[in-house]
């Protein structure tokens, strides 16, 4: 084994560790890979940045933009508008319908975008009709992945495998070339997942009061000038030795007293950070005249009082304040912020209350973060509880890459003309790519151009909502595949595999390749897995003198079938915490599905040799 191959394997090992333990966000890992490969001399600087101009990367970016247009112009909501009508059907009928529709749309539109819409639909059905979220979220996530596997434009993984194959051996896959296989896998999976519903948890009815333990939350109050607390020492007030109210901090003249002493006298405009329940806060506000909102809310309240004094005949309506839960998606503007500094990045009159951390492999239990001083940062998949005026909920839709998970979220009206025109552009893109008139990249870019020229898509929206993490991940992982080819690491691995598989029947060779790829995709990004394994599969097929296509398809399907962990695919990560799942649900239900599809795929792909 040469030094270059050893260095290559060291980079691969480091990459896997970073992905598994989420040491850094995936875009940072991508940049790290690019720089490391160049510094080690495994790729030239030009090869190191080649991922940014790779046709597959640009095609994925273009398809993400199209998905944004479909979502913004109401196409996805329109395609799923009838789903609430199934509410009266048994769960064993609702689930297959949801899976079929999710898979059908995901074959042509970003799986993540489609699943997010279904998360909102299922959340609303759960709130209104007591339909279990846990019985539906995992099946629709799996169905979205399977649906995306049915066409060449369905997932970025398919495009990556096709690009690598085209670069190495000039062999391309047709748009619907493997759709029959994908539909077989989808049909088997829908039947299996419907039967498996009995082992999925019923889940808890979503209740913000319980989920976020609002009965014990931290908030800031201000002592008003006419409060009964003014002039009193802390030990003379209800704040001392009260099991229901805990005084954490006192802020006076921008100076913070941590654990303030009982002999400190309270003054007007003091800010107190308290931990107590909503009932106690309401009683406190009424009895001692303190405002439970933040400084900005105090200003708003004072303005209302002045307006009422100046216009005594005018009736000032009291605003209705509600709790709203926001799901953080990759690229959200609040990512990296702590609860303590969120207020400076949110809309006026919006109060962040609590963060619910998503589960990870090294953190099976969700963490609840209430303390404004906690240093844990918001990450993709986390949920943020805020308090806001009900009239201002619509404005939350303007925040970047966040989903409002509430039943009172208002649907933004989109004109039918705009919706139908955008859908027609999608059909045009599909037709041009499917017939081979244009490549997927060119047809998608053409569709985007039409939407931009007709003002059905805005560039500012694109900049805000594109999942740039995926783009940079692809751009960073493509040089990894180049480095494997440059160093001969792909040939070395294929030679070792050939030594192990020498004399074995074809179904064993395909089965081993499929299994290894599938296991890797469960802990590493499916795109990264595809980039690593496609050159190896092609080398094995070349050495054995067999048709390349079954080997290429083995990697493509196996890289997509990451069902046995919640981190293998983005949609699994999103539904992990929302559906109250445990790791075992993915391991056992998703693992068994993976094994079933592995055996079926091995049989069908071997028949192609």
C-alpha positions as CSV (number, residue, x, y, z in Angstrom):
1,X,0.0,0.0,0.0
2,X,1.5,3.3,-1.1
3,X,1.8,6.4,1.1
4,X,-0.9,8.2,-1.0
5,X,-3.4,5.4,-0.4
6,X,-2.7,5.5,3.3
7,X,-3.3,9.3,3.4
8,X,-6.4,8.8,1.3
9,X,-7.8,6.3,3.8
10,X,-6.9,8.6,6.7
11,X,-8.9,11.4,5.1
12,X,-11.8,8.9,4.6
13,X,-11.7,7.8,8.2
14,X,-11.6,11.4,9.5
15,X,-14.6,12.2,7.2
16,X,-16.6,9.3,8.5
17,X,-15.9,10.3,12.2
18,X,-16.9,13.9,11.5
19,X,-20.2,12.8,9.9
20,X,-21.1,10.2,12.5
21,X,-20.4,12.3,15.6
22,X,-21.5,15.6,13.9
23,X,-18.3,17.3,15.0
24,X,-18.9,20.1,12.6
25,X,-21.9,21.1,10.3
26,X,-21.7,19.3,7.0
27,X,-20.7,22.4,5.0
28,X,-17.7,22.9,7.3
29,X,-16.7,19.3,6.9
30,X,-16.9,19.8,3.1
31,X,-14.5,22.8,3.2
32,X,-12.2,20.8,5.5
33,X,-12.1,17.9,3.0
34,X,-11.3,20.3,0.1
35,X,-8.4,22.0,1.9
36,X,-7.0,18.8,3.3
37,X,-7.0,17.0,0.0
38,X,-5.2,19.9,-1.7
39,X,-2.6,20.3,1.1
40,X,-1.8,16.6,1.1
41,X,-1.3,16.7,-2.7
42,X,-4.0,14.1,-3.3
43,X,-5.7,16.5,-5.8
44,X,-4.6,19.6,-7.7
45,X,-6.1,22.9,-6.6
46,X,-8.2,22.9,-9.8
47,X,-9.5,19.4,-8.9
48,X,-10.1,20.5,-5.4
49,X,-12.7,23.1,-6.4
50,X,-14.0,21.1,-9.4
51,X,-17.1,20.2,-7.3
52,X,-18.4,23.7,-7.6
53,X,-18.6,23.5,-11.4
54,X,-19.6,19.8,-11.6
55,X,-22.8,19.3,-13.6
56,X,-24.3,17.2,-10.8
57,X,-23.8,19.9,-8.2
58,X,-25.3,22.6,-10.5
59,X,-28.2,20.2,-11.3
60,X,-28.9,19.6,-7.6
61,X,-28.8,23.3,-6.9
62,X,-31.2,24.0,-9.9
63,X,-33.6,21.3,-8.6
64,X,-33.6,22.8,-5.1
65,X,-34.5,26.2,-6.6
66,X,-37.3,24.6,-8.6
67,X,-38.5,23.0,-5.3
68,X,-38.5,26.4,-3.7
69,X,-40.6,27.8,-6.5
70,X,-43.1,24.9,-6.2
71,X,-43.4,25.6,-2.4
72,X,-43.6,29.4,-2.7
73,X,-46.2,29.3,-5.4
74,X,-48.4,26.8,-3.7
75,X,-47.8,23.9,-6.0
76,X,-46.9,21.4,-3.3
77,X,-49.8,22.5,-1.1
78,X,-52.1,22.2,-4.1
79,X,-50.9,18.7,-4.8
80,X,-51.5,17.7,-1.2
81,X,-54.6,19.8,-0.6
82,X,-57.0,16.8,-0.5
83,X,-55.0,14.9,2.2
84,X,-57.1,16.2,5.1
85,X,-60.2,14.6,3.6
86,X,-58.9,11.1,4.7
87,X,-59.2,12.1,8.4
88,X,-62.2,9.8,9.0
89,X,-60.5,6.7,7.6
90,X,-58.7,4.1,9.7
91,X,-55.0,4.7,10.2
92,X,-54.2,1.5,8.2
93,X,-55.8,3.2,5.2
94,X,-54.5,6.8,5.8
95,X,-50.9,5.7,6.0
96,X,-50.7,3.9,2.6
97,X,-52.4,6.9,1.0
98,X,-50.0,9.4,2.5
99,X,-47.0,7.2,1.5
100,X,-48.2,6.8,-2.1
101,X,-48.8,10.6,-2.5
102,X,-45.5,11.5,-0.8
103,X,-43.6,9.1,-3.0
104,X,-45.3,10.3,-6.2
105,X,-44.5,13.9,-5.6
106,X,-40.9,13.2,-4.3
107,X,-40.1,11.5,-7.6
108,X,-40.0,15.0,-9.2
109,X,-39.7,17.5,-6.4
110,X,-37.1,17.6,-3.5
111,X,-38.0,14.9,-1.0
112,X,-37.2,17.2,1.9
113,X,-39.5,19.9,0.7
114,X,-42.3,17.5,0.2
115,X,-41.9,15.8,3.6
116,X,-41.8,19.2,5.3
117,X,-45.3,20.0,3.8
118,X,-46.6,16.6,5.1
119,X,-45.1,17.2,8.5
120,X,-47.3,20.4,8.7
121,X,-50.4,18.5,7.4
122,X,-49.9,15.7,9.8
123,X,-49.4,18.1,12.7
124,X,-52.7,19.8,11.9
125,X,-54.5,16.5,11.6
126,X,-53.1,15.4,14.9
127,X,-54.2,18.7,16.6
128,X,-57.7,18.7,15.2
129,X,-58.6,15.0,14.8
130,X,-56.3,13.2,17.3
131,X,-54.6,11.3,14.5
132,X,-51.2,9.9,15.7
133,X,-48.2,11.7,14.3
134,X,-45.9,8.9,15.2
135,X,-47.9,6.4,13.0
136,X,-47.5,8.6,9.9
137,X,-44.2,10.6,10.1
138,X,-41.8,7.7,9.8
139,X,-43.7,6.1,6.9
140,X,-43.9,9.3,4.9
141,X,-40.2,10.0,5.4
142,X,-39.3,6.5,4.1
143,X,-41.8,6.8,1.3
144,X,-40.3,10.1,0.2
145,X,-36.9,8.5,0.0
146,X,-38.2,5.6,-2.0
147,X,-40.2,7.9,-4.3
148,X,-37.0,9.9,-5.0
149,X,-35.3,6.7,-6.0
150,X,-37.7,6.2,-8.9
151,X,-36.4,8.8,-11.3
152,X,-33.1,10.3,-12.2
153,X,-34.1,13.8,-10.8
154,X,-35.7,12.4,-7.7
155,X,-32.7,12.7,-5.4
156,X,-29.2,14.3,-5.5
157,X,-27.8,10.8,-4.9
158,X,-29.1,9.6,-8.3
159,X,-27.6,12.6,-10.0
160,X,-24.2,12.1,-8.3
161,X,-24.0,8.4,-9.2
162,X,-24.9,9.2,-12.8
163,X,-22.3,12.0,-12.9
164,X,-19.5,9.8,-11.6
165,X,-20.5,7.0,-13.9
166,X,-20.5,9.4,-16.9
167,X,-17.1,10.8,-16.0
168,X,-15.4,7.4,-15.5
169,X,-16.9,5.2,-18.2
170,X,-19.1,7.6,-20.2
171,X,-22.2,5.7,-19.2
172,X,-25.4,7.6,-18.4
173,X,-28.6,6.4,-16.8
174,X,-31.9,7.3,-18.5
175,X,-34.5,9.4,-16.7
176,X,-37.0,6.5,-16.2
177,X,-34.5,3.7,-16.8
178,X,-34.7,2.3,-13.3
179,X,-38.2,3.4,-12.5
180,X,-39.7,-0.1,-12.6
181,X,-37.2,-1.3,-10.0
182,X,-37.9,1.8,-7.9
183,X,-41.7,1.1,-8.0
184,X,-41.2,-2.5,-7.0
185,X,-39.2,-1.4,-4.0
186,X,-41.8,1.3,-3.2
187,X,-44.7,-1.2,-3.4
188,X,-43.0,-3.7,-1.1
189,X,-42.2,-1.0,1.4
190,X,-45.7,0.5,1.5
191,X,-47.1,-3.0,2.3
192,X,-44.4,-3.6,4.9
193,X,-44.7,-0.2,6.6
194,X,-48.5,-0.5,6.8
195,X,-48.1,-3.8,8.6
196,X,-45.4,-2.2,10.8
197,X,-47.7,0.6,12.0
198,X,-48.7,-1.6,15.0
199,X,-45.1,-1.4,16.3
200,X,-44.8,2.4,15.9
201,X,-45.7,4.4,19.0
202,X,-49.0,6.2,19.2
203,X,-47.1,9.2,20.3
204,X,-48.1,12.0,22.6
205,X,-50.6,14.6,21.4
206,X,-48.6,17.7,20.7
207,X,-49.0,20.0,23.6
208,X,-46.7,23.0,23.9
209,X,-47.4,23.3,27.6
210,X,-46.1,19.8,28.2
211,X,-43.5,19.5,25.4
212,X,-41.7,22.6,26.5
213,X,-42.5,22.3,30.2
214,X,-43.9,25.8,30.2
215,X,-45.1,25.2,33.7
216,X,-41.5,25.9,34.6
217,X,-40.0,28.3,32.2
218,X,-37.6,31.2,32.5
219,X,-38.7,34.7,31.5
220,X,-37.8,38.4,32.2
221,X,-40.1,40.7,34.1
222,X,-39.7,44.4,34.8
223,X,-40.7,46.2,38.0
224,X,-42.9,49.1,37.1
225,X,-42.8,52.5,38.9
226,X,-46.1,51.9,40.7
227,X,-45.3,48.3,41.7
228,X,-45.7,47.2,45.3
229,X,-42.2,45.8,45.1
230,X,-40.5,49.2,44.8
231,X,-38.5,49.9,48.0
232,X,-38.9,46.4,49.4
233,X,-36.0,44.1,50.1
234,X,-36.0,40.7,48.4
235,X,-36.5,38.8,51.6
236,X,-39.6,40.9,52.3
237,X,-41.2,39.9,49.0
238,X,-42.7,36.8,47.6
239,X,-39.4,36.3,45.7
240,X,-37.7,34.9,48.8
241,X,-38.1,31.3,49.9
242,X,-41.0,30.7,47.5
243,X,-41.0,27.1,46.1
244,X,-43.1,28.3,43.1
245,X,-41.0,31.3,42.1
246,X,-37.3,31.3,41.7
247,X,-35.3,34.5,41.3
248,X,-32.3,33.8,39.1
249,X,-30.9,37.2,38.3
250,X,-31.5,40.9,38.8
251,X,-30.5,43.4,36.1
252,X,-30.2,47.0,37.1
253,X,-28.7,49.8,35.0
254,X,-27.3,47.2,32.6
255,X,-25.4,45.4,35.4
256,X,-26.4,41.8,36.2
257,X,-26.5,40.5,39.8
258,X,-26.3,36.7,39.6
259,X,-28.1,35.1,42.6
260,X,-29.0,38.5,44.1
261,X,-28.8,38.7,47.9
262,X,-32.0,38.9,50.0
263,X,-31.1,42.3,51.4
264,X,-31.1,44.1,48.0
265,X,-33.8,46.6,47.7
266,X,-35.9,46.5,44.6
267,X,-36.2,49.7,42.4
268,X,-38.4,50.8,39.6
269,X,-37.2,49.4,36.2
270,X,-35.3,46.6,37.7
271,X,-35.4,43.5,35.4
272,X,-35.9,40.2,37.2
273,X,-35.2,36.8,35.6
274,X,-37.6,34.4,37.1
275,X,-38.4,30.7,36.8
276,X,-42.0,30.0,37.5
277,X,-45.2,28.8,35.9
278,X,-47.7,30.8,33.8
279,X,-50.3,30.8,36.6
280,X,-47.8,32.4,39.0
281,X,-46.7,34.9,36.5
282,X,-50.3,36.0,35.9
283,X,-50.9,36.3,39.6
284,X,-47.7,38.2,40.1
285,X,-48.5,40.6,37.4
286,X,-51.9,41.4,38.9
287,X,-50.9,41.6,42.5
288,X,-47.6,43.5,42.4
289,X,-47.9,45.2,39.0
290,X,-45.0,43.8,37.0
291,X,-44.9,43.3,33.3
292,X,-44.0,39.8,32.2
293,X,-42.9,40.7,28.7
294,X,-39.5,41.9,27.6
295,X,-38.3,45.5,27.1
296,X,-39.6,45.8,23.6
297,X,-43.1,44.6,24.7
298,X,-43.0,47.2,27.6
299,X,-42.4,49.9,25.0
300,X,-45.4,48.7,23.0
301,X,-47.6,48.5,26.1
302,X,-46.6,52.1,27.1
303,X,-47.4,53.3,23.5
304,X,-50.8,51.7,23.8
305,X,-51.4,53.4,27.1
306,X,-50.4,56.8,25.7
307,X,-52.6,56.2,22.7
308,X,-55.5,55.4,25.0
309,X,-55.0,58.6,27.0
310,X,-54.8,60.7,23.9
311,X,-57.8,59.1,22.3
312,X,-60.1,58.0,25.2
313,X,-63.0,57.4,22.9
314,X,-61.0,55.1,20.7
315,X,-61.2,51.5,21.7
316,X,-57.8,49.9,21.8
317,X,-57.9,46.1,21.2
318,X,-55.9,43.9,23.4
319,X,-53.7,41.7,21.3
320,X,-53.9,37.9,21.6
321,X,-50.6,36.3,22.3
322,X,-49.9,32.7,21.5
323,X,-47.1,30.2,21.7
324,X,-45.7,29.0,18.3
325,X,-43.2,26.3,17.6
326,X,-40.7,26.7,14.8
327,X,-38.7,23.9,13.2
328,X,-35.2,24.8,12.2
329,X,-34.1,23.7,8.7
330,X,-30.6,23.8,7.3
331,X,-29.8,27.3,6.3
332,X,-32.1,29.0,8.9
333,X,-31.0,32.4,9.8
334,X,-31.2,31.6,13.6
335,X,-28.8,28.6,13.4
336,X,-25.8,29.1,15.7
337,X,-27.7,31.4,18.0
338,X,-28.3,30.7,21.7
339,X,-31.5,31.4,23.5
340,X,-29.8,34.3,25.2
341,X,-29.0,36.2,22.0
342,X,-32.0,35.2,19.9
343,X,-34.1,38.3,20.6
344,X,-31.7,40.5,18.7
345,X,-32.2,38.4,15.5
346,X,-36.0,38.0,15.7
347,X,-38.9,40.2,14.8
348,X,-39.9,42.9,17.3
349,X,-42.5,41.7,19.9
350,X,-41.3,38.1,19.5
351,X,-40.2,36.4,22.7
352,X,-38.1,33.2,22.5
353,X,-39.2,30.9,25.3
354,X,-37.4,27.5,25.0
355,X,-35.3,25.3,22.7
356,X,-36.0,21.7,22.2
357,X,-32.9,20.0,20.9
358,X,-33.2,17.3,18.3
359,X,-31.9,13.8,19.1
360,X,-28.5,12.6,17.8
361,X,-26.6,9.3,17.9
362,X,-24.7,10.6,20.9
363,X,-27.6,12.3,22.5
364,X,-30.6,9.9,22.5
365,X,-32.7,11.9,24.9
366,X,-33.9,15.3,23.7
367,X,-32.5,18.2,25.7
368,X,-34.7,21.1,26.9
369,X,-32.9,24.4,27.1
370,X,-34.6,27.3,28.9
371,X,-31.8,29.2,30.4
372,X,-31.0,32.4,28.5
373,X,-27.4,31.9,29.5
374,X,-27.1,28.4,28.1
375,X,-24.4,28.2,25.5
376,X,-26.0,25.4,23.4
377,X,-26.7,26.7,19.9
378,X,-29.7,26.2,17.7
379,X,-29.0,23.6,15.0
380,X,-30.9,22.1,12.1
381,X,-33.7,19.9,13.4
382,X,-34.1,21.8,16.7
383,X,-37.4,23.3,17.6
384,X,-37.8,26.8,19.0
385,X,-40.8,27.9,21.1
386,X,-41.7,31.5,20.9
387,X,-44.4,33.8,22.1
388,X,-45.9,36.2,19.6
389,X,-49.0,38.2,18.8
390,X,-51.4,35.9,16.9
391,X,-51.9,38.7,14.3
392,X,-48.2,38.5,13.5
393,X,-47.9,34.8,12.8
394,X,-48.0,35.4,9.0
395,X,-44.8,37.4,9.3
396,X,-43.0,34.3,10.5
397,X,-43.2,32.9,7.0
398,X,-40.7,35.4,5.9
399,X,-38.0,34.0,8.2
400,X,-35.4,31.9,6.4
401,X,-35.7,28.1,6.4
402,X,-38.1,27.7,9.3
403,X,-41.4,25.8,9.5
404,X,-44.2,26.9,11.7
405,X,-45.6,23.8,13.4
406,X,-49.0,25.2,14.6
407,X,-52.6,24.6,13.7
408,X,-53.4,28.3,13.6
409,X,-50.8,29.0,10.9
410,X,-52.5,30.9,8.1
411,X,-52.1,29.7,4.6
412,X,-50.7,32.3,2.3
413,X,-52.9,32.9,-0.7
414,X,-51.3,32.3,-4.1
415,X,-53.2,33.1,-7.3
416,X,-54.3,30.1,-9.4
417,X,-52.6,31.5,-12.5
418,X,-49.3,31.6,-10.7
419,X,-49.7,28.2,-9.3
420,X,-50.7,26.5,-12.5
421,X,-48.0,28.3,-14.5
422,X,-45.3,27.2,-12.0
423,X,-46.7,23.6,-12.2
424,X,-46.6,23.8,-16.0
425,X,-42.9,24.8,-15.9
426,X,-42.2,21.8,-13.7
427,X,-43.9,19.5,-16.3
428,X,-41.9,21.2,-19.0
429,X,-38.7,20.5,-17.1
430,X,-39.6,16.9,-16.6
431,X,-40.6,16.4,-20.3
432,X,-37.4,18.0,-21.6
433,X,-35.2,15.8,-19.3
434,X,-37.2,12.6,-19.7
435,X,-37.2,12.7,-23.5
436,X,-33.5,13.5,-23.6
437,X,-34.0,16.8,-25.4
438,X,-32.0,18.5,-22.7
439,X,-30.0,17.2,-19.7
440,X,-31.5,17.5,-16.3
441,X,-29.2,20.4,-15.4
442,X,-30.0,22.4,-18.6
443,X,-33.8,21.7,-18.4
444,X,-33.9,22.7,-14.7
445,X,-31.9,25.9,-15.4
446,X,-34.3,26.6,-18.3
447,X,-37.3,26.2,-16.0
448,X,-35.7,28.6,-13.5
449,X,-35.1,31.2,-16.2
450,X,-38.7,31.1,-17.3
451,X,-39.9,31.5,-13.7
452,X,-37.5,34.4,-13.1
453,X,-38.4,36.2,-16.4
454,X,-42.1,35.9,-15.7
455,X,-41.6,37.1,-12.1
456,X,-42.9,33.8,-10.6
457,X,-39.7,33.4,-8.7
458,X,-37.6,36.0,-6.8
459,X,-33.8,35.8,-6.5
460,X,-33.9,37.1,-3.0
461,X,-36.1,34.2,-2.1
462,X,-33.6,31.8,-3.7
463,X,-30.7,33.3,-1.7
464,X,-32.6,32.8,1.5
465,X,-34.2,29.4,1.1
466,X,-31.6,27.4,-0.8
467,X,-30.1,24.7,1.3
468,X,-26.5,25.8,0.8
469,X,-25.2,23.1,3.1
470,X,-26.2,20.4,0.6
471,X,-24.6,22.4,-2.2
472,X,-21.3,22.8,-0.4
473,X,-21.4,19.2,0.8
474,X,-21.6,18.0,-2.8
475,X,-18.9,20.4,-3.9
476,X,-16.6,19.1,-1.1
477,X,-17.3,15.4,-1.6
478,X,-16.7,15.3,-5.4
479,X,-13.0,16.0,-5.0
480,X,-12.9,13.1,-2.5
481,X,-14.0,10.8,-5.4
482,X,-11.3,12.4,-7.6
483,X,-8.7,11.8,-5.0
484,X,-9.6,8.1,-4.6
485,X,-9.1,7.7,-8.4
486,X,-5.9,9.7,-8.4
487,X,-4.3,7.7,-5.6
488,X,-5.6,4.3,-6.8
489,X,-7.5,3.8,-3.6
490,X,-10.6,2.7,-5.5
491,X,-8.6,0.1,-7.4
492,X,-6.9,-1.1,-4.2
493,X,-10.3,-1.6,-2.5
494,X,-11.8,-3.3,-5.6
495,X,-8.8,-5.6,-5.7
496,X,-9.3,-6.6,-2.1
497,X,-13.0,-7.1,-2.7
498,X,-12.2,-9.2,-5.8
499,X,-9.8,-11.4,-3.7
500,X,-12.6,-11.9,-1.2
501,X,-15.3,-12.5,-3.8
502,X,-13.2,-14.6,-6.2
503,X,-15.1,-17.5,-7.5
504,X,-18.4,-16.4,-5.8
505,X,-21.6,-16.3,-7.8
506,X,-22.9,-13.0,-9.1
507,X,-25.6,-12.6,-6.5
508,X,-23.0,-12.7,-3.7
509,X,-20.9,-10.0,-5.4
510,X,-23.9,-7.7,-6.0
511,X,-25.2,-8.5,-2.5
512,X,-22.0,-7.6,-0.7
513,X,-21.6,-4.4,-2.7
514,X,-25.2,-3.4,-2.0
515,X,-24.9,-4.3,1.7
516,X,-21.7,-2.4,2.3
517,X,-23.0,0.7,0.5
518,X,-26.3,0.6,2.5
519,X,-24.6,0.3,5.9
520,X,-22.3,3.2,5.0
521,X,-25.2,5.4,4.0
522,X,-26.8,4.9,7.4
523,X,-24.0,6.7,9.2
524,X,-22.5,8.9,6.5
525,X,-24.2,11.2,4.1
526,X,-25.9,9.3,1.3
527,X,-24.2,11.6,-1.2
528,X,-20.8,11.0,0.3
529,X,-21.4,7.3,0.2
530,X,-22.4,7.4,-3.5
531,X,-19.2,9.4,-4.4
532,X,-17.0,6.9,-2.5
533,X,-18.7,3.7,-3.6
534,X,-19.5,4.3,-7.3
535,X,-15.8,4.2,-8.5
536,X,-15.3,1.0,-6.5
537,X,-18.4,-0.6,-8.0
538,X,-17.2,0.3,-11.5
539,X,-13.7,-1.0,-10.8
540,X,-15.2,-4.4,-9.6
541,X,-17.4,-4.7,-12.6
542,X,-14.5,-3.9,-14.9
543,X,-12.2,-6.5,-13.3
544,X,-14.9,-9.1,-13.5
545,X,-15.8,-8.3,-17.1
546,X,-19.4,-7.8,-16.1
547,X,-22.0,-5.2,-17.2
548,X,-21.5,-1.9,-15.3
549,X,-25.2,-1.0,-15.0
550,X,-26.3,-3.5,-12.2
551,X,-23.3,-2.4,-10.1
552,X,-24.0,1.3,-10.7
553,X,-27.7,0.8,-9.7
554,X,-26.6,-1.2,-6.7
555,X,-24.8,1.8,-5.3
556,X,-27.5,4.2,-6.3
557,X,-30.3,2.3,-4.6
558,X,-28.3,1.2,-1.6
559,X,-27.1,4.8,-0.9
560,X,-30.7,5.9,-0.8
561,X,-31.9,3.2,1.4
562,X,-30.7,4.6,4.7
563,X,-33.7,3.6,6.8
564,X,-32.0,2.1,9.9
565,X,-30.7,5.3,11.5
566,X,-32.3,8.7,11.9
567,X,-29.1,10.4,10.5
568,X,-28.8,8.8,7.2
569,X,-31.2,11.0,5.4
570,X,-32.3,14.6,6.2
571,X,-36.0,13.8,6.4
572,X,-35.3,11.1,9.0
573,X,-33.5,13.6,11.1
574,X,-36.4,16.1,10.9
575,X,-39.1,13.6,12.0
576,X,-37.0,11.9,14.7
577,X,-37.9,14.2,17.5
578,X,-41.3,15.4,16.2
579,X,-42.6,11.9,16.1
580,X,-41.4,11.0,19.6
581,X,-39.4,8.1,18.1
582,X,-36.5,6.3,19.7
583,X,-33.5,5.0,17.9
584,X,-34.8,1.5,18.1
585,X,-37.8,2.4,15.8
586,X,-35.3,3.2,13.0
587,X,-33.0,0.3,13.9
588,X,-35.7,-2.4,14.0
589,X,-38.4,-1.2,11.6
590,X,-36.1,0.6,9.2
591,X,-33.4,-2.1,9.6
592,X,-35.8,-4.9,8.7
593,X,-37.0,-2.9,5.7
594,X,-33.4,-2.4,4.6
595,X,-32.8,-6.1,4.8
596,X,-35.9,-6.9,2.8
597,X,-35.0,-4.5,0.1
598,X,-31.4,-5.7,0.1
599,X,-32.6,-9.3,-0.7
600,X,-35.1,-8.2,-3.3
601,X,-32.6,-5.8,-4.9
602,X,-29.9,-8.4,-5.0
603,X,-32.2,-10.8,-6.8
604,X,-33.4,-8.3,-9.3
605,X,-30.1,-6.7,-10.1
606,X,-28.4,-10.1,-10.5
607,X,-31.0,-11.0,-13.1
608,X,-29.7,-8.0,-15.2
609,X,-26.2,-9.6,-15.5
